[in-house]
Every structure is written in structure tokens, then in C-alpha cells.
Amino acid sequence: MHTVSFVFATLFPIYAMLILGVVLRRSEFMSEEVAKGLNKLIFWVALPCMIVRSISTANVTGDWLPITMVLVLSTLLIAIIAWVVAPYLGISSFSRPSFCQSVFRSNNAYVGIPVMCLAFTGRPDFDQLAALAAITLAPCLITYNVMAVILLTPKDRSAPLGKRLLKVVKGVFKNPLILACLIGLALLLLRKSFDITLFGPASKTIDLLGKMATPGSLIALGSSLSVAKFKAAFRSGHWAAFLKLVVCPLGGLLLSSLFGLSPLSRFIVLGFLACPCAVASFVMAQAMKGDAELSGAAVALSTVYSAISLSFLLATAMPPLP
């Protein structure tokens, strides 16, 4: 078990930058337009560059496949649980798809990856672990997007089924984080198979841009939180946060044991599953005419409560330095 100082040192920068984002937005130092611009910059440039750099330069072991399987199965499991229990929690049929999406969709890019990077800092195998976490992100992103669109699309019957399915496929492959994972894997294959690497200055540029991802993503997330989102759908938002931060990691822990994952692999699984609901769940629910208020409340509440889930995870599941 790690000391309180380790947990504090790992999580303090995370929540300090989140709070900074809240303060900058609330004080109007950062306007709504600037906040949206920062979010786009991080989503379309910084995070993809970080993922490409992490994957393409790594020496990845075979652990990524069982980690990915556990993460995907955990996502499917919690989605089924959320769908089944929603009516018993007072969730209406209209809100049910948005509730389910909020529960299974983790904020892995904006919170999970930064937490991993800070937790792995100082380890001799830092690069390998960071790349392993980044690679496992790709199947999760595909799973999240496909499941979310399947859940929310039935509410939009304005287009034929064929067009809606095509929209799902296009949406998946237009996601910059998924594209970054595929590019990183292609560059990794070129390096391993043919000893072909990126042109030096291009590699340094990608590296510099990727370093914006951790602080930028957390400030952007903080700027998106608001009192209105906390108040909207307060009760159902709490249920979504509970399922996301407690039930989902417990399911991942059970599956990790069944698959015989190593302590570090199990930590990566639980680190992603213990993250708050993804901001993308609010964006997608709003765009596809779902219950955006419920999704916004789930994001806001789970982001606050994830300080507890992530603290517990770091204190109990993070293997000590070798």
C-alpha cells in the first residue's frame, strides 16, 4: 500500500489543474470561446500527438491484449447492468440511453492518461507503461463510440437505418484519438519491421505538442464544469457516478483476476475504469437529442467523486517501484 504522500503527490496536480480550469472560466479570465478553442486544440492536436508519440516509440509487451479484453468486457458488463437497473432507479425511458452511456464511458483521455503518466513517473519502465496504457485506449474509444451511437441513434428516426449505420462507422473513424492510435501503431510497425522512424524534427514537434495534453486537457475539463450541471438531474447523476466509480471498477477487478493480469496490468485496467464519466457523453447526448442534463450532471458529479476512487486506487493497487 502506498503512502498518503504518494497519493497526494500524484493527484494534487490533477485536481489543481481542474480547479484552475474552473477558476479561469468562472472569473471570465477564460471566455467561453477560448474554453471551446482550448478543448478543440487538446482534442484534435495535443492528445493525438501524445498518443502517436507514446505508441510509436514504445517497446510494448504482449500484455496489451488481455488488458484490452478486460476493459472491453468491463464496459459491456457495466452497460448491461446500467440498462437493467435504470428503471428501478427512477430513470425514464427517454433518459435511459443517456444514463447508460454516462455509466460505461470513461474519461480516459482527459483524466486516465494524465493519472497514469503521473503515477508511473520515476519508474524505469515509464515509457513502456505509458505506451501500453495508450495502446489499450484505442479499442476502448472504438467500443465507447459504437455503443454510444447505437444507444442514442434510435431516438433519431429522421434517416434510414442504412444511413444511420454509415454515420456510426464514419463517426468512429473520424475520431482523432482513434486515428492517432492507428497512426501510432503503423509507425510502431514500421520501426519494428523495417527500422523506419520519423524524421527527427518532426518527431520533436510531435513530442512538444503532446506535452500540452496533460495540463491542457485537465484545464479544459475544469472549464467545462458548472454549478448548473451539478444541479441538473442531481439524483440520477449520483446513481450514474456510483455505478461508474464503484460498480464498474469492481467488475474490472473481478475480470482482472479471472484473466490473471499482473499487478501493473490490473492497475491500468482499474485506473481507466475508476475515471469519471467522459465529457463526450454530454456532448453526444446533446447532439443526438438525448438527456443532456443527466449526462452533464453525471460528468460533473463523477469528476468530483473520482478524487476518492482514484485515491483509493493509487493507495491500494499501484505496485511499488522495483
Buried (B, 14 or more C-beta within 10 A) or exposed (E): EBEEEBBEBBBEBBBEBBBBBBBBBBEEEBEEEBBEEBBEBBBEBBBBBBBBBBBBBBEBBEBBEBBBBBBBBBBBBBBEBBBEBBEEBEBEEEBBBBBBBBBBBBBBBBBBBBBBBBBBEEBEEEBBBBBBBBBBBBBBBBBBBBBBBBBBBEBBEEEEEEEBBEBBEEBBEEBBBBBBBBBBBEBBEBBEEEEEEBEEEEBEEBBEBBBBBBBBBBBBBBBBBBEEBBEBBEEBBBBBBBBBBBBBBEBBBEBBEEBEBBEBBBBBBBBBBBBBBBBBBBBBBBEBEBBBBBBBBBBBBBBBBBBEBBBBBBBEBBEEEE
